[in-house]
Amino acid sequence: MFEGRNILVTGGAGFIGSHMVERLVDLGARVTSLDFNPGPGLGNLARVIDRIETLDVDLVNGDLAGVLAAGDYQAVFHLAGSAHVQSSVANPKLDFERNVVATLNLLEAVRTTSPRTALVYTSSATVFAGGGPELIHEDAATIPGSPYGVSKLASERYVNLYARLYGLKTAVGRLFTVFGPRLRKQIVYDIVGRLRRDGVTLPMLGDGAQVRDFSYVTDVVDALILIAERGPMAGEAYNIASGDFVTVDKLARMIAQAMGLAPTLAYSGAGYTGDTSHWFADISRLQALGYAPRVGLAEGLRETVDWIVQNETLDPEIVAPR
């Protein structure tokens, strides 16, 4: 489907976006990565930078119609936007602009300039309430607990509406927890950093019983591509997760084991505002398209730990783990 095709990836210099760009290039696509002030992020694209086009365009204020008209894109993978719950709590207006306004502007550009272009939007599990023992199906109640979840849900609604009202080819991938090389935030990255500073005692939020569903980044890329290839593209949503649930306590111990450490875990009992304790994803809709994760949690953690250790420099004044 992608060989010789023009594909646009928004947020292509980011964590997931850079892996998406690499995969599309490997599939023979002609890829354009669109980012706003990408700066050092272009280093994520080092392997393919001489085989892609890069654009520095603001999705909130930029000329997206001009981009779509000039590119003749067969598909857009929309991965750009704000992607942090705590940042949205601190600045909900900026989160709204970077998610909802940016997505609506992109949809309008497709509608008015390139209506045959398919669009896959990356949303988040934070659109759900979560917290219970039940599997979360795509049709579960959407009760976000943060401005970020609200902005992702509003963007989803526009993506679905533009399919129903204007006949655009769109779909939504709801990402649960994603990890892998190039991710410089969130729990896996934070735990590795703490263990590099002190391999004896590991401070942790909560009580360790929190449950997450982790997907390795290349599996997420596979899922998004599969949706574009095999989905009806009628505005529908898909949960993207592994279906392999793990407690935060077990996760921390697996990371420590991958680093050759056996720390004491010290739980504070506290948590972040807007965070959800338990996530159990139902991925049957995605599996019906033929999806099956290829990278297990233990393998993915080894790859991620190796990348962080090799690429992220610690403050020299901080003592490394003993």
VEXBA-713108 format. One record per residue (C-alpha): residue number from 1; residue in one letter; z, x, y negated. Coordinates in steps of 0.2 Angstrom, whole numbers, plus 2048, in hexadecimal, padded with zeros to 3 digits. Layout:
// VEXBA-713108
k/r/c3/c1/c2
NUM/A/Z/X/Y
...
END
This chain:
// VEXBA-713108
k/r/c3/c1/c2
1/M/800/800/800
2/F/804/80E/7F4
3/E/7F7/81B/7F7
4/G/7EC/81E/7E8
5/R/7F6/810/7DF
6/N/7FD/811/7CD
7/I/810/80E/7CE
8/L/81D/80E/7C0
9/V/82F/812/7C3
10/T/83B/80F/7B5
11/G/84A/81A/7B5
12/G/840/826/7C0
13/A/849/835/7BA
14/G/85A/82D/7C0
15/F/863/82E/7D0
16/I/85A/821/7DB
17/G/84B/821/7D0
18/S/847/834/7D3
19/H/848/831/7E6
20/M/83C/822/7E4
21/V/830/82C/7DA
22/E/830/83A/7E8
23/R/82D/82D/7F6
24/L/81F/825/7EC
25/V/817/835/7E9
26/D/818/83A/7FB
27/L/810/829/7FF
28/G/801/82E/7F5
29/A/805/823/7E5
30/R/800/828/7D3
31/V/812/827/7CC
32/T/818/825/7BA
33/S/82A/827/7B7
34/L/830/81E/7A7
35/D/841/823/7A0
36/F/849/822/78F
37/N/84E/834/789
38/P/84E/83B/79B
39/G/853/84C/795
40/P/85B/856/7A3
41/G/858/848/7AF
42/L/846/84E/7B2
43/G/84E/85C/7BC
44/N/850/84E/7CA
45/L/83D/84D/7CA
46/A/83A/860/7CC
47/R/832/85F/7DD
48/V/824/853/7D7
49/I/824/855/7C4
50/D/813/85D/7C5
51/R/80C/84E/7CE
52/I/812/840/7C3
53/E/811/839/7B2
54/T/821/838/7A7
55/L/824/82C/799
56/D/832/82C/78C
57/V/833/819/788
58/D/842/80E/783
59/L/841/7FE/78D
60/V/84B/7F5/77F
61/N/840/7FA/770
62/G/831/803/777
63/D/81F/7FD/779
64/L/81F/7F7/78B
65/A/80F/7ED/789
66/G/806/7FD/784
67/V/80D/806/793
68/L/808/7F8/79F
69/A/7F7/7F6/798
70/A/7F3/809/799
71/G/7FA/80B/7AA
72/D/7F1/7FE/7B5
73/Y/801/7FE/7C0
74/Q/800/7F5/7D1
75/A/813/7F5/7D2
76/V/823/7F8/7C7
77/F/833/7FE/7CF
78/H/840/7FA/7C1
79/L/84F/805/7C4
80/A/853/809/7B2
81/G/863/802/7A9
82/S/875/803/7A7
83/A/87E/806/7B8
84/H/890/807/7B6
85/V/89E/7FA/7B6
86/Q/8AA/803/7AC
87/S/89E/807/79E
88/S/899/7F5/79D
89/V/8AB/7F0/79B
90/A/8AD/7FC/78D
91/N/89C/7F7/785
92/P/895/7E7/78B
93/K/888/7E5/77D
94/L/880/7F6/781
95/D/880/7F1/794
96/F/877/7E0/790
97/E/86A/7E9/786
98/R/867/7F6/793
99/N/866/7EA/7A1
100/V/861/7D8/79B
101/V/857/7DC/78C
102/A/84E/7EB/794
103/T/84A/7E0/7A3
104/L/843/7D2/799
105/N/839/7DD/78F
106/L/831/7E5/79E
107/L/82E/7D3/7A6
108/E/825/7CE/796
109/A/81A/7DD/796
110/V/815/7DA/7A7
111/R/812/7C7/7A4
112/T/808/7CA/794
113/T/7FE/7DA/799
114/S/7FE/7DC/7AC
115/P/802/7CC/7B5
116/R/7FC/7D3/7C6
117/T/809/7E1/7C6
118/A/817/7DE/7D2
119/L/828/7E2/7CD
120/V/837/7E6/7D7
121/Y/848/7E6/7CE
122/T/857/7EF/7D3
123/S/867/7E5/7D1
124/S/879/7E7/7D7
125/A/885/7DF/7E3
126/T/890/7DD/7D4
127/V/887/7CC/7D1
128/F/892/7C6/7DF
129/A/8A5/7C2/7DE
130/G/8A8/7CC/7EE
131/G/8BA/7D0/7F4
132/G/8BB/7C5/803
133/P/8B8/7C9/816
134/E/8A8/7BF/817
135/L/897/7C6/818
136/I/88E/7C4/807
137/H/87D/7BC/809
138/E/870/7BC/7FB
139/D/874/7A9/7F8
140/A/887/7AC/7F6
141/A/88F/7A7/7E6
142/T/88B/7B3/7D7
143/I/89B/7B5/7CD
144/P/89B/7C6/7C5
145/G/8AB/7CE/7C0
146/S/8A4/7DA/7B3
147/P/898/7DA/7A4
148/Y/88D/7E5/7AF
149/G/88C/7D8/7BD
150/V/888/7CB/7B0
151/S/87A/7D5/7A9
152/K/873/7D9/7BA
153/L/874/7C6/7BF
154/A/86B/7C1/7AF
155/S/85D/7CD/7B2
156/E/85B/7C7/7C3
157/R/859/7B5/7BD
158/Y/84B/7BB/7B1
159/V/843/7C4/7BF
160/N/843/7B4/7CA
161/L/83E/7A9/7BB
162/Y/82F/7B3/7B7
163/A/829/7B1/7C9
164/R/82C/79E/7C9
165/L/826/79A/7B8
166/Y/818/7A7/7B5
167/G/813/7AB/7C6
168/L/818/7BE/7C5
169/K/81B/7C7/7D5
170/T/82D/7CC/7D4
171/A/83C/7D0/7E0
172/V/84E/7D6/7DE
173/G/857/7E3/7E8
174/R/86A/7E1/7E7
175/L/871/7F2/7EA
176/F/882/7F4/7F1
177/T/88A/806/7F1
178/V/87C/813/7F0
179/F/880/826/7F2
180/G/877/836/7F5
181/P/871/846/7EC
182/R/86F/845/7D9
183/L/87C/837/7D7
184/R/888/83F/7CA
185/K/895/830/7CA
186/Q/89E/824/7D4
187/I/8AA/826/7E3
188/V/8A1/832/7EE
189/Y/89D/83E/7E0
190/D/8AF/83C/7D9
191/I/8B7/840/7EA
192/V/8AD/84F/7ED
193/G/8B1/856/7DB
194/R/8C4/853/7DE
195/L/8C4/85B/7EF
196/R/8BB/86A/7E7
197/R/8C9/86C/7DA
198/D/8D7/869/7E7
199/G/8D4/868/7F9
200/V/8E7/864/7FD
201/T/8EA/854/7F4
202/L/8DD/847/7F0
203/P/8E2/83A/7E3
204/M/8DA/829/7E6
205/L/8DA/818/7DE
206/G/8DF/808/7E7
207/D/8E7/809/7F9
208/G/8D8/80F/803
209/A/8D5/7FE/80B
210/Q/8C7/7FA/7FF
211/V/8B6/7F7/809
212/R/8A5/7FD/804
213/D/894/7FD/80B
214/F/88B/80D/808
215/S/879/810/808
216/Y/870/821/807
217/V/864/822/7F9
218/T/854/825/803
219/D/858/815/80D
220/V/85A/80C/7FD
221/V/849/812/7F7
222/D/842/80D/808
223/A/849/7FB/806
224/L/841/7F9/7F4
225/I/830/7FF/7FA
226/L/831/7F3/809
227/I/835/7E5/7FE
228/A/825/7E9/7F4
229/E/81B/7EB/803
230/R/821/7DC/80E
231/G/82B/7D0/803
232/P/823/7C0/7FC
233/M/826/7C6/7EB
234/A/82B/7B5/7E5
235/G/83A/7BA/7DB
236/E/845/7BB/7EA
237/A/855/7C6/7EC
238/Y/85A/7D2/7FA
239/N/86A/7DA/7FE
240/I/868/7ED/800
241/A/876/7F5/80A
242/S/878/7FD/81B
243/G/883/7F0/823
244/D/88F/7FE/829
245/F/89F/7FB/820
246/V/8AC/808/81D
247/T/8BD/809/814
248/V/8C0/814/805
249/D/8CD/81D/80F
250/K/8C1/821/81D
251/L/8B4/826/811
252/A/8BF/832/809
253/R/8C4/83A/819
254/M/8B2/83B/81E
255/I/8AE/844/80E
256/A/8BC/850/810
257/Q/8B7/854/822
258/A/8A5/858/81C
259/M/8AD/864/811
260/G/8B8/86C/81E
261/L/8C8/865/816
262/A/8D7/85A/81B
263/P/8E0/855/80B
264/T/8EE/849/809
265/L/8E8/839/801
266/A/8F3/833/7F3
267/Y/8EF/821/7EE
268/S/8F4/81A/7DD
269/G/8F2/807/7E1
270/A/8E9/805/7D0
271/G/8D7/800/7CE
272/Y/8C9/7FE/7C1
273/T/8C6/7EF/7B7
274/G/8B8/7E4/7BE
275/D/8B8/7EE/7CF
276/T/8B7/7E4/7DF
277/S/8C1/7E9/7EE
278/H/8B6/7E4/7FD
279/W/8A3/7E3/7FF
280/F/89C/7DD/810
281/A/889/7DB/80E
282/D/87E/7D0/818
283/I/86D/7D9/819
284/S/864/7CD/825
285/R/857/7C8/818
286/L/852/7DA/816
287/Q/853/7DE/829
288/A/846/7CF/82B
289/L/83A/7DA/821
290/G/83C/7E8/82E
291/Y/84A/7F2/825
292/A/855/7FE/82F
293/P/85F/80C/826
294/R/85B/81D/82C
295/V/869/828/825
296/G/87B/825/82C
297/L/88A/826/821
298/A/890/837/829
299/E/87F/83F/827
300/G/87D/839/815
301/L/88E/83F/810
302/R/88A/850/817
303/E/87A/851/80D
304/T/882/84A/7FD
305/V/891/856/7FE
306/D/885/865/801
307/W/87B/860/7F2
308/I/88A/85E/7E6
309/V/891/86F/7EC
310/Q/881/878/7E9
311/N/87C/86F/7D9
312/E/88C/86A/7CF
313/T/896/878/7C7
314/L/8A9/877/7C6
315/D/8B2/87C/7B6
316/P/8B7/88E/7BA
317/E/8C9/88B/7B4
318/I/8CB/87F/7C2
319/V/8D1/886/7D2
320/A/8C6/882/7E1
321/P/8CD/87A/7F1
322/R/8D8/885/7FC
END
